[in-house]
Amino acid sequence: MAMAVAREHDPDEPVVEAIQSGDRYAFEELVRRHGRWVRSVVFGVLGNAEGVDDVTQQVWASFWQRIGELRDPSRWRAWLYRLARNAALDAGREITRRRGRVRRLAGDLPQRATSAVDGRSIERREQDRVVLDAIRALPAIYREPFVLRHVNGWSYRQIAGVMDMPVDSVETRLVRARRLLREALKDKLG
């Protein structure tokens, strides 16, 4: 006799159902609760902070406009993840195209940054930049779950659910991401 697997209770499912009924307050609540992880999904795909705010805003606008397409409110998280991921992929292609055009127009002019900050602050910012650059350099298949786990604190099971893959695959990708980061940072941070 097969046993039914109990579904984990999602406190946001009624909120999503309210949004489907046109409740803007419920929508604002969902954005407040989950805006950070949507941003991290976008960052995880883009690999840099350029355009994250704009893409995140587009994702939420698309969520509101297309909520009627969501047939099963219990799958809202995976659906939102796909909206965010696809919007970020589109934006990444646009950013790449735009950068090529700017480089041609600017002739690779040197960039200068000035700062009047004490040495420790500069050193700390440099370390943060090195780590962030290493995360950006990860292949997207490792960067996405890494950001969801280590920035958002998601469980392997949650990541597996939104990325539509087995938990073992999430674990493998995270192990590889950490190994790649250690190798990238070994010489740079000591």
C-alpha positions in Angstrom: 0.0 0.0 0.0 1.5 3.3 -1.1 1.6 6.1 1.4 0.7 9.7 0.4 3.5 12.2 1.0 2.3 15.1 3.0 2.9 18.4 1.3 4.7 21.0 3.3 2.5 23.9 4.3 3.3 27.1 2.5 2.1 30.2 4.4 2.4 32.2 1.2 -0.1 30.1 -0.8 -3.1 32.0 0.5 -1.3 35.3 -0.3 -0.8 34.1 -3.9 -4.4 33.1 -4.1 -5.4 36.6 -2.9 -3.1 38.1 -5.6 -4.9 36.0 -8.2 -8.1 37.6 -7.0 -6.6 41.0 -7.7 -5.5 41.9 -4.1 -2.7 44.5 -4.5 -2.0 44.5 -0.7 -1.3 40.8 -0.9 1.0 41.5 -3.8 2.9 44.1 -1.9 3.2 41.7 1.0 4.6 39.0 -1.2 7.1 41.5 -2.7 8.1 42.5 0.8 8.6 38.9 1.9 10.4 37.6 -1.1 12.0 40.6 -2.9 15.4 39.7 -1.6 15.5 36.2 -3.0 14.1 37.4 -6.4 17.0 39.9 -6.5 19.5 37.1 -5.7 18.1 34.9 -8.5 18.5 37.8 -10.9 22.0 38.4 -9.6 22.8 34.7 -9.7 22.0 34.7 -13.4 23.5 38.0 -14.4 26.6 37.5 -12.4 26.9 41.2 -11.6 24.9 44.0 -10.0 24.3 45.9 -13.2 20.6 46.0 -14.0 19.5 43.9 -11.0 17.1 46.5 -9.7 15.6 47.1 -13.1 15.2 43.4 -13.9 13.8 42.7 -10.4 11.2 45.4 -11.0 10.3 43.8 -14.3 10.0 40.4 -12.7 7.4 41.7 -10.2 5.5 43.6 -12.8 5.4 40.4 -14.9 4.3 38.4 -11.9 1.4 40.8 -11.3 0.4 40.8 -15.0 0.7 37.1 -15.6 -0.6 35.7 -12.2 -3.7 34.4 -14.0 -1.4 31.9 -15.9 -0.5 30.2 -12.6 -2.8 27.2 -12.4 -1.5 25.7 -9.2 -0.9 28.3 -6.4 1.2 25.8 -4.5 3.8 26.0 -7.4 4.1 29.8 -7.2 7.7 29.8 -6.0 9.0 27.7 -8.9 6.9 29.8 -11.3 8.3 33.1 -9.9 11.8 31.6 -10.0 11.4 30.8 -13.7 10.1 34.4 -14.4 13.1 35.8 -12.6 15.6 33.5 -14.3 14.2 34.1 -17.8 14.0 37.9 -17.3 17.6 37.9 -16.1 18.8 35.8 -19.0 17.1 38.3 -21.4 18.7 41.2 -19.6 22.1 39.6 -19.6 22.0 39.2 -23.4 20.9 42.9 -23.7 23.7 44.1 -21.3 26.3 42.1 -23.3 25.0 43.6 -26.6 25.0 47.1 -25.1 28.6 46.7 -23.6 29.9 45.8 -27.0 28.4 48.9 -28.5 29.7 51.2 -25.7 33.2 49.8 -26.0 33.2 50.5 -29.7 32.0 54.1 -29.1 34.2 54.8 -26.2 37.4 53.2 -27.5 38.0 51.6 -24.1 38.6 54.8 -22.2 40.3 54.2 -18.9 38.1 54.3 -15.8 39.2 56.2 -12.8 37.8 55.9 -9.3 38.7 58.3 -6.5 38.2 57.7 -2.8 39.1 59.4 0.4 38.7 56.6 2.8 41.1 55.1 5.4 43.3 52.1 4.4 41.3 49.5 6.3 38.1 50.4 4.6 39.8 50.3 1.2 41.3 46.9 2.0 38.0 45.6 3.1 36.2 46.8 0.0 39.0 45.3 -2.1 38.5 41.9 -0.4 34.7 42.2 -0.9 35.3 43.0 -4.6 37.6 40.0 -5.0 35.1 37.6 -3.4 32.2 39.1 -5.4 34.3 38.9 -8.6 35.0 35.2 -7.8 31.2 34.6 -7.3 30.5 36.4 -10.6 33.0 34.2 -12.4 31.3 31.0 -11.4 29.4 29.3 -14.2 25.7 30.1 -13.8 24.9 26.4 -13.0 26.9 26.8 -9.9 26.4 30.5 -9.2 22.6 30.3 -9.1 22.3 27.6 -6.3 25.3 29.2 -4.5 23.5 32.5 -4.2 20.2 31.0 -3.2 22.0 29.0 -0.5 24.6 31.4 0.9 22.9 34.7 0.3 19.3 33.8 0.9 19.9 30.9 3.3 17.6 28.5 1.4 17.6 24.8 2.1 18.8 22.3 -0.5 15.2 21.1 -0.8 13.9 24.6 -1.5 16.6 25.2 -4.1 15.8 21.8 -5.7 12.2 22.7 -5.8 12.6 26.0 -7.7 15.4 24.8 -9.9 13.4 21.6 -10.7 16.2 19.2 -10.0 17.0 16.5 -7.4 18.4 17.5 -4.0 21.6 15.5 -4.8 22.2 17.6 -7.9 21.9 20.8 -5.8 24.4 19.4 -3.3 26.8 18.5 -6.0 26.6 21.9 -7.6 27.2 23.6 -4.3 30.2 21.5 -3.5 31.6 22.3 -6.9 30.9 26.0 -6.5 32.6 26.1 -3.1 35.6 24.3 -4.6 35.9 26.7 -7.5 35.6 29.7 -5.1 38.3 28.3 -2.8 40.6 27.8 -5.8 39.9 31.3 -7.2 40.4 32.9 -3.8 43.4 30.9 -2.6 46.1 33.1 -4.1 44.1 36.4 -3.9 43.1 36.4 -0.2 45.8 34.1 1.2 
